[in-house]
Amino acid sequence: MDDNENRKSVCIIGAGLSGLTCGMRLARAGFTVTVVEELASPGGLLAYTRIGREYLELTPHHLRKNDKALLALIKEMGVEDKISWFDSTWQGRASHRKVGYFEGGFSCLISSLSQEITDHGGRICFSTTVAEISRLGNGGYRTACVLPNSTRFVIDSTYVIFTGSCRTFINVSHGLPIAMDDRDTMMNVTYSAKISAFMVLKHENSQMFYQQMTAGTDIPFDRIINHTSCFGQRGYGGSVVYLVGSCQVTDPIWIESDADIMLKFFAAYRKLYRSIRKTDVKSWRVTKIRYAQTEHYPEIDLTNPCENLYVCSAGLAKFNSAETPENRMELTVSLASRICSMITAKEEMVKNESVPVTEVTSLTPELTDYSRS
C-alpha cells in the first residue's frame, strides 16, 4: 500500500471561511481533503462579485485589530501585506475605531486558501448539495451528494467536518448515532435571517462609516455601512453603500423579489438623504442569508456530536454562555483551527499507538456515480 493510500481522508461540507481554513490546515497535515460546496463559488458569507475593476463582498466585512486568530491566518497565508488600516467613524456603537480591508477585497484570502488546498492534492466540488451523511461499517462516513443535473455520487472519508447551520446538519444526519438530547439541543439553536443590499452610487452621501438605525422606525434595514467613505473609491466606479436588515423568514419581506426589496430599501434610504435620486444608483444587488445570525449559544459543547464527525458552526463557537452571539469571522476561524488540532492530535495518537484504539480503515474519497442505477 503506497503513501497516498495510507493518508487519512476528510470530507468538508461548505467552502466558506471555516471550511476552507479546515481544508487548508488538514491538506497541509497530509490528509486527503475533499470540500463540497452547494454554491458555484467559494466564500460562504464572504462570497464576492466583480464591481467595476474590483471584487466586492455581497455582505459588508472588515478586519479588526483584536481579530487575533483571523490575522494570524492571514499572515500564515502570506496576504497580510495587502491589508490597509483606516480610521472610521461609527454611530450607535463607538465614535471611532481602526478597521482593516484588503487590496482587492477578501477574495485574496479566499483564493489563497482554495489554492493551498488544491496545491496539496485536495479538491473542491462546487454546485454540490449534500443529501445525507451516513456511517460506514468500518467506522468511516459516506456523504451522499447531488449535482444540479440530478447526478448522485458519494464521498467516503474517515472524517467529516460540517460547516453549515446546526439545523441543516440535523436535516442531513438522521441516520447517525447522535444522542437524542444533542439533536434536540441543536434544533433549538435558533437563527435570524439577514437581507443585505448594496448600491453603487454616483456620489457619496455620508462620511459616517457605520450608522445604526433607531429601533421602532419603519425603516426596513437596521444599519448602513458606507464602504467607500472608509476604504476609498478604489475601482468600483462609484461609492458603495450597504443597507443591512435582520428579519425572520416568516416576515413578508423575506419572500419578496429582489427588485421589490430594493425599492423599499431605496425609499427608506431616500428619507435619510433626500437629495438622492434613482438616477444616482449605478448598480445594486440584494443578498438573502437564511441562517445569518445565531440567537443564542447552546449549554453544552456540540462541535463533536459523534466519533470522527465535527460541526464547525458559528453558533457552536461557545457554549454555556449568556453572551449575545456574534457571527464573526474571528470565532469561526478559531473554532476551525481547534477542530483541526483535535483531528491531527487524534491521528498522531493512533500513529504512535499511545492509546488503545480501534483502527479505522483508511479511506480515500471515491466518487461513485449512481446516475445510472
N, C-alpha and C positions, 0 to 999 in steps of 0.2 A: 504494500500500500504506500503510495507516494505522499509527499508532504501535503499536497493540496487536498487529498482525501482525508488526511488526519485533522484538517482545520475544522474547528467548531464553526457552526453557521448560525446566523441570526436573521430573522425577518423583522424589519422595522416598518410599522404601519404609520404613514404620514411623513411627508417631506417638508415639514415646516422647520423652524429653527431647532427645536428639540430633537426631531427625528434625524436631521442632517448632522447635528452635533453627535448624537449617539452613533450614527453611521461612520462618521469620520474617526471617532475615538476607537471603535471596535475594529474598523478596517485596518487602522494603524497597528492595532494589537494582534493582528494576524487572523481575525475572524473572516469568514466568507459572509459578506453583507449583501442583503437584498432589501431595498427600500421600495415600498409600493405607495403610490400617491393617487388619490381619486381625481385630482385636477390634472390639467395638461401641462402644468409648470410647477416649479418648486416655490417654497416660501411660506405657505400657510398664511398666517396673519401678516407676514412680511411680503406677501405677493405684490408684484410691481408691474408697471406698464410703461410704455415709452411715451413721453410727453415732450414734443419738440426734439431737442438733441439730448435729452436726459431720461434716466429711468426714475420713476416716482412710485412710492408705495401707495397702494389703494386706500390704506388707512394710515393716519399720522403716526410716525415713530421718531424718536430721538434718543440719544445717549445721555446718561447722567454720570457725574463724577464718581458716585458711590456704587455704580454697577460693576463691582469688582470681578465677579465671575464672567460677566459678558466681556469686559475689557480685557481680561486675561485670555479669553477665547480669541478675541480679535487680534491680540498680539501674537498668539500661537499660530494663527492663520497668516500672519505677515501682512495684514492690511491696516495696521494702526497708523501708518503714515498718511493714510487717506482721510483721517478724521481731522476736522477743524472744530474748535470750541468757540461758542458765540455767547454774548450777553443777551439775555432775553427778558422781556417784561411780561409779568404774569398778573392776572386779575383774578381774585377769588381764592387763591391758594398762597402765593408768595409774591412779593413785589418784583424780585429779580432772582435769577439763577443762571448758572452756566449750563448750556446744553450743547451736545455734540452731534455732528452729522457727517456722513461720508461724502467725499467727492464722488459723484455718480450714484449716490444713494446706497441703501442697504443691499442692493443687488450684488455689490462686490463681495460681501460676506457670504451671501447665499451661493454665489457662483464658486467661490473658493472652497467652501465645504463640499459642494457637489463634485467639484473636480478632484478633491482629495479622496473621496470615496471611490470614484472610478479609477483613479491612478493606482489605488491599492487593490484593484481587482473586483471591487463591488459594482453593483448595478442598481439603477433607479428606474422603476417601471411606472410611467405616467398613465393617466386615464385608466386607472385600475381600481376597481371597487372591491373591497373585502366583504365577502358574504358571510363567512363563518371561520372561526378558529376552533380546531378540534385537537384532541390529544391522540398521539400515536401510541401503539402498544409498547414501543421501545423507550418511551419517556419523552420523545420529541413532540413537535407540533406540526400540524398541517393547516395552512392558511388557504382557504378556498377563495379564488378571485374571479371577477367577471370583467371583461373588456366591453367597450361601447357597442361592439358588434355582436354581443351576447356570447362570445367565445369564453369558455370556462377553463381555468387551469388552477393547479395547486402549487404551493411552495412549501416544501418540507424543510424544517430547520430545528436546531437544538434549542434555540431561544427565540422568544417573541417579545418585542417592545411595541406597545400600542401608545400612540401619542395624541389621540383624539380626545373627545369628551368622555366622561365616565358613562353617560347614558348610551352613547354609541358603542362603547366597549361591551356593555351588558347585552346589547342587541345582537352582537356577533359572537358571543361566548356562551351560549345556552348549554352546550354540552361539556363545558369544562368543570372540573371538580372544585368549584369555588363555594365556600360556606355560604349558606342562605343569608345569614346575618350580614356578611360582607356585601353580597349582591344588593340587599335592601339598602344598606348604607350608601352604596354607590348610586343607586337610583334616586336617593334623596339628596344628592348633590345637585342643587338647582342652579339654573343659569338664566341670565337675561341676554337678550339679543341686542345687536347694535346695527344701526344704519349710518353709514358714512358716505358723504357726498363731497367730492372736491370740484372746485371750479378754477379754471384758468381765466383770470380777468385781465383786461387791458390796463387797468390802473390799480394801484394799491390803495386800500381804503382805511387801513389802520396800522399803527406801529406796534400794537399790542400783540405779542406772540400767542398768548393763551387767554381766552376770555370765557369765564364761567357764567352761564345764564342763570337768572334768578328763578328759583323753583316756583311752580304755581302759575307761570305765564302760559300763554297759548302758543309759544314758540316750539316747533316740533323737534328741535335739537337742543342739547344742553351745553354744548361748548363749541367755540370757534378757535381754530388753530390757523393763524396767518403764517403759513410755512415760509414764504419768501421774505416776509418782513424781518425774519430772524436769519435765515440761511442764504439770503440773496436771490437775485433773479435767475442766476445760472443760465441754463439753456432751455427753459420751459416755454419761452415765447410769451410770457406774461406772469402775473402774480398768482400764486397758488394759495387758495383758501380751502380749508377743510371745515365742513359742518357735520358734527357727530352727535347722534342722539341714541339713547338707550330706550328699549321698549320690550314688550313681551310678544311672543309670536301670536298671541290671541288678540293683540291690538289691530284695529283695521288697517293701519298704515303698513303693517308688515306684508300684506298681500297685494298692496297697490303696485302698479307698474313703476318702473324707474322714472319714467317721464312725469308721472303724477307726483311722485315723491319729490322730484327736483323742483316742480312748480311750487309745492308747498314750502320747501326749504328756501327757495329763492324769494318768495313773497315775504317770508318771515325775516330773511336777511335784509331785504329792502326796507323793512320797518326800522331797522337799526341804522342803515346807511341809505338815506332817501335819495341821494344823488345818483345811485347806481341804476343802470338801465339794462334791459335784456341784451341789447346790442354790445354791452361791455363784456359779456360772457363769451369767450372764445371757444371753450370746450368744457365738458363736465362729465362726471361719471359717478354712478351710485353703486355702492357695495353693501350687501347684506351679510351679516355674520350671525348664524343661528346660535352657536354656543360661544358667545363673546366674553362674557363676564361671569365668573363663578360668584355665587352669592354668599356662600359660607364654606368653611373647611370642615371635613369630617372629624369625628372624635378619635379615630384610630388611623394608623398608617396603612394605606391600601395600595401602595405602589408595587407590592409583590403578592398578589392575591393567590397565586399557586406556583408550584415549583417551576423555575426557569421562565416564568412569564412576568412581565413588568408593565405597569401603566405609568407613562410619563405625561401626566396631565397637570396643567397649572392649578387646578382645583385640589390636587393632592400634594402640592409643594410643601404644605404644612398640615399639621393635624392637631387636634385638641387645643385649638387656639380661638380666642374670641376676636382676633383681628379681622378687619374687613379685607377680604381677599383682593389682591391686585394682580391681574393677569399680565405681569410684567415679563419682559424677556429675561431679566436677571434671575427670576425664580425658576423659569423653565430650563435655562442653561445650567443652573446649579443642580437641579433635580436630574437632568440628563447625565451630567458628569458623575453624580452619586450612583446612579443606576449602572453606568458603565464600570465604575470602580467595583461594585458588588459582583458584576459578572466576571470581570477579569480576575478578581481575587478568588472567586469560586473555582475558576478554571485552573488557577495556579495551585490551589489546594489539591485538586484532582490530579494534576500533573505530578506533584510532589508526594502524593499518597500520604498526606499528613493527617487525613481523617478518613475513616471508612465510608465509602460512598458506593452507590450502585452505578457502574459505568453506563453512560448513555451512548448508544451507537452514534458515531459521528455522521452527521447528515449534511450532504451538500445540497443546497437549494436546487431542486429539479422542477422544471416547468412541465407538467403533464397536461397535454391538450385533451379536453373532454368534449370538444365541439362536435365530434363525430359519433359520440356514444349515445 
